């Protein structure tokens, strides 16, 4: 009798555990979460992932780009594989079905997946309510691993810390702030490599993109709004990779700073002219300095050069003047806040 009671008790405990696991992990259906208890971890040679979230400045979806980028890298560590992450749009779902892409990050999967693709694709559990990772239905092992990892990861302190970094507002600088951007660690790394105060780099990044990693305007891309030609000069090919973008942008700013130092400018004017050149191009700024000299002004003094913009028919300097002032004001606020 005792053995029977033990057996019945074991069966009941197993049933309860199964129910709890089912509720926690989810269930399978097209373009929704698929999770089961998983003793399997996929180990592909590499994962190719596309983030289709909007990079529009100020948008909540745009903040999700950076979060998704970092979470994909964490997942790649979990499955112990290499990962390639690129920006794209919803049309890349066709490439996903064709097997050219492994994971596509979308907002509101059920709204953006066409009926013709519905039965071929399956989505993860939602992240922050609307972001989902979509994979081919035939890759159910991959999606199972994704969902089991997401279940654990989104309960972790690391996820809460990462999510807060990307979704908090960085518009105002508060005294004693621990972070000035979601990318402080990368900015500090390249600040050390280039000898540029990382807080000046942070102020420049805010001016260029407000820390939206997918920002794009004309030919400039990413956090530091770097052009492809400029990136190529520094061996960078993926400008939507936060570290690579900051590498290209910080190395280019160092190049400009060194150029003006070699011309004998004082330290403050070196920074001002370098920032102006980052914005408008050093060829344009050199022309402005030549014009200032023709007006009897000191071409090595930024304020005197600015005073001649009104008579310079080839250059409208208001945007660049505000650009330099805004960065230096924000930099000063960072320095002040960090000292408190």
N, C-alpha and C positions, 0 to 999 in steps of 0.2 A: 504493500500500500504506500509505503514511504517513497519507493522508487517511482510509483505512478504519480504521486504528488509532485515529485521533483521534475518529472518529465512534463507534466501539465504546466508547472511553473515556468519551466524553460521555454515551452511553446508560447506562453502568454508574453514573457519578456521579449522573445524574438519578434512576436507580432507587433508589440508596442514600439520596439526599436525600428521596425520596418516602416510603420506609419509615420513616426517622427522623421525618419530619413526622407520619406517621400514628400512630406510637407516642406522640409527644409530645402530639398534639392530641386523639386519642380517636376514637370511632366513634359512629354513630347507632343508637339504639334507643329505644323508648318509655320515658319517665320515667327516662332516664339521660343521660349526656353526649353532646352532639352538637357536634363541632368539625371544621372543615376549614380549609385555608388560605383566608384571607379577605381579599380586596382591597376588600370592601364594609363600610362602616360605616352602620348604620341611623341615620337622622336624623329621627325622628318629632318632632312639635312638642313632645310631652311624654311622659313615662312615668308611669304610676300603678302603684305597687308596694305590696304588702301583706306585712307581716311577721307570720307566725302562730306564731313561737316563743314558748314559755312565758316569762312574765315573773316566775316564782316566784323569790323571794329565795333565794340560795344555790345555785341550779341552774346547771349548766353551760350548759344550753340558754338560760337567762336571760341569761348573759353574751354569748351569740351575738346577742342583739337589737341591742346597741350596735354590735358588729362589723359586722353586716349593714347597719345604718343607714348607717354610714360608707362601707362598700364600695359600696353602691348609689349614694351620692353621687359616689364616685370614678368609677363606671361611667358615670354621667350626664355627667360631665365628658369622659370618653373619647369618648362618642358626641355630645357637644356639644348636649345637650338639657336642658330643664327636667325636674324630677322631683318627684313628690308621693309621700311615704311615709307610710303609716298602719299602725296595728295592727289585727289581725283574727284570725279563726280559720279552721279548715280549710273551713268552709262557703263561704268566699269563692272556692274553686276553681270553683264554679258560675259566679260572676261572671267568672272568668278565661276559662272556655270561651265565655261569652256575649260576650266582647270588651270588658267594662267595666273590666277590669284587665289590665295588661300583664305583670307579673311577680309571682309569689307566692313568698315565702321560707318553706320548710318544713324540718322535721327528718325525715330518713328518708323520702324521697319515695315509694319503692316500698311502704312500709308504710301511708302515709296517703292515697294516691290510690285512690279506689274503682274497681272494675273497669269501671264504666259510663263513667268518665272516662279510663281508661288510654290508649286509642288517640287521644284528643284532645289529650293533654298530653305535653310533653317536658321533661326536667330537665337542669340543668347538671351539670358535674363537681362532686363534693362539696367542700365547704369545711370544714376541720377534721373530716373524716371523716363528718359526718352532715348538715350544712346544705346545702340545694340550692335553686336558683332555678328555679321552674317557669314555663313559658310555654305558649301554645297551639302545637300541632304545626304549624299553618299559618304560624306566625311563625318559621320555621326560620332566616330571615336574622337575626332578633333573637337567637335562641339561639346561632347560630354566632358572632356578635359577642361575646356574653357569654362563651362558652367560650374564644375566642381571647384575650380580655382577661384572663380568670381565669388562664389558663396563664402569661401574662407577669406578671401582678400578684402572684400567689402565690409567685413566685420573687424578688420584689423585697424590698429592705430595708424599704420603706415598709410592705408587708404584714406583715412580721415584727414591725415596731415597733408597728403598730396592733393586731395580734393579741395581742401581749404586754401592751399596755396594758389590754385588756378582760379577758383571762383570768388575769392575775396576781391574787394576793390583796391586798386593801387593808386587811385587818383589823388587821394590826400596822403600826406606823409605825417605820421604820428611819432611823437617823441618815444624813444625806447623801442621802436618797431624791430621785431626780430628778422623780418624779411622785407626787402624793398621790391622784390619781383619773384615770380616762380622759378627764376633761373639764376638765383644768387650764386649757387655753387659753381655753375659754368662760368659766370662772369668773374668770379674770384679767380678761377683757374686761368682764364685768359688775361686777367689783370696782372697776375704774376708773370705770365709768359711774355707780355708785351711791356710791362713796366707802367701801365696806365692804371690809375686808381679805378678799381672795379665799380665804385659808385658813380664815376663819370660815365663809364660804359653803360651802367644801368639807366642813368638819366637820358643818355642818347637812345637806348632801346625804347624807353617809354615814349620819347618824342617821335620815334619812327613808327612804332607799332602798338604802343600801349600794352606790350607783352603778348600780343596775339600772334602766335607762331605761324598762322596761315595767312597773315596780312599780305596783300599784293597790290601794287599800283604801278601802272605803266610797265617798265622793264625791271622793277625792283621787287624783291620777294623776301618774306620772312621777317624775323624779329628785328634785324638791323637794316632791312630794306636794301639788300645787296643786289646789284645787277649781275647777270650771268657772266659777263665779260670780266667784271671785277673778281667774282668768285673763282673763275678759271685761273686767274693770276696767282691765287693762293692755293690751288689744287683742290678746290671745293666744287663738287658737282650737285649735291643735294642741299638746296637752300632752305628747304622746309624741315631739315634736321636741325633742331635748336643748337646743338653744339657746333655743327659745321657752319651754320650761319653766323654764330657769334665769333667763331674762328676767323672767317673771312672778313667780317666787319671790323673786328678789333685789330687784325693785322693791317687792314687798309687805313684805319685811323692812325695806327703807329707809323705807317709809311708817311702819312701827311704831317704828323707831328715832327718826325725826324727831318723831313724836308724843310720845314720852317725853322727848326732849330739850327740847321746847317746854314741858314741864311742870316743868322745872328739876331733873330727877334727875341725879345724878352719872353719870359715863361708864360705870362698871361696872354700876350698876343699870339704866341705859338698855339695855344689852345683855341683861341677865338678864330684864328685863320684856318686852323685844321678843321674845326667844326663847320665853318662856312664852306670850306672846300668839300667836305663830306656831303654837304647838302647840295651845293650848286656845281661842284666840279672845280678842281684847282686851276684849270685853264681859264674858266670864267672869272675866278677870283683874282688870278694874275692880271687879267685885263682890267679889272676894277682897280687894282693897285697902280697899274700904269696910268689909268685915267686920273687917279688921285694925285699922282706925281705931276701930271700936266696941269692940275689945278693948284699946284703949290702946296699940296698936303704931304704929310709923311706916309709913304706907302707901307711902312712897317708898323703903323698904329691903326688898329682896327677901327676905332671910333672916328679917326680922321678920314679913313677910307669910306666909312658909312656916310659921313657928312657930304660926300660927293655923289652919292647914288642918285640924287634928284637931277643932276646934270649929266648923268650917264645914260644916254639914249639906248644903249645896247643891253642894259641890265636893270630889271626891276628888283630892287634889293629888299623890299619890305618883308617878303617871306623868309629870306635867309637871315635878315636881322632878327626877326622874331624867333627863328629857329635857334640861333646862337643864344639869345637871351633866355629863352625857355629852358634850354638844357642847363645853362649855368645856374639859373635860379633853382631848378630842381636838384641839381648836384649840391648846391649850398644847403638846401633843406635836408638832403640825405646826410650830409656831414654833420649838420647841427643835431639831427635826430639821433644819429649813432653815438654822439658824444654824451647823450643824456641817459 
